[in-house]
Amino acid sequence: MRLTCPFCGERDVQEFICRGEAGPPRPDPAAEGAEARFFDYAYLRDNPCGPSREHWYHAVGCRRWLVVERDLRTHEVMSVAFANGDGA
């Protein structure tokens, strides 16, 4: 599989580290029931079959965090963008 980094261009997936699903908000540690919410946040993730958004780190390139939208069935990459939304 190849990913097109917005800064470095097309690269082999071996240059990247996948953090996992992008999107679930981190629970507030001061909120009531925080321990149970952190358990769910860390261990009870969806395992979708189809389009997904993931965080990837370009470890061997520009060292930027990216959001990769891809189909988990086919590994087709629909889009790659910087995680913080800027173009720098």
C-alpha positions, -999 to +999 in steps of 0.1 A: +000+000+000+012+035-008+002+068+009+006+103-006+018+126+021+008+162+014+043+173+022+066+144+009+045+130-019+038+093-026+056+069-002+055+033+008+033+025+039+064+012+057+074+049+063+043+054+084+029+043+118-008+039+122-022+051+155-057+039+147-092+053+144-094+091+141-123+107+158-133+093+191-129+122+216-107+116+246-128+115+278-125+142+304-105+127+333-123+150+358-158+139+347-179+116+367-174+080+356-141+088+339-125+054+346-153+035+328-152+060+299-114+056+295-118+019+295-144+022+266-122+047+248-091+025+250-105-010+245-140-009+230-135+005+196-156-002+165-141-025+139-158-011+108-158-029+074-156-002+049-146+035+049-127+047+079-107+077+091-073+069+108-044+088+123-010+080+106+024+093+116+050+099+089+079+086+109+105+083+082+095+115+064+083+148+075+072+135+110+037+150+106+005+135+118-020+127+090-056+118+087-060+090+061-095+081+048-094+046+034-116+016+027-107-012+052-119-039+029-098-030-001-072-006+014-081+020-013-070+054+000-096+081-006-077+111+009-047+121+030-045+154+049-025+170+077-042+161+110-041+198+122-057+210+090-030+234+079-008+231+048+025+238+065 
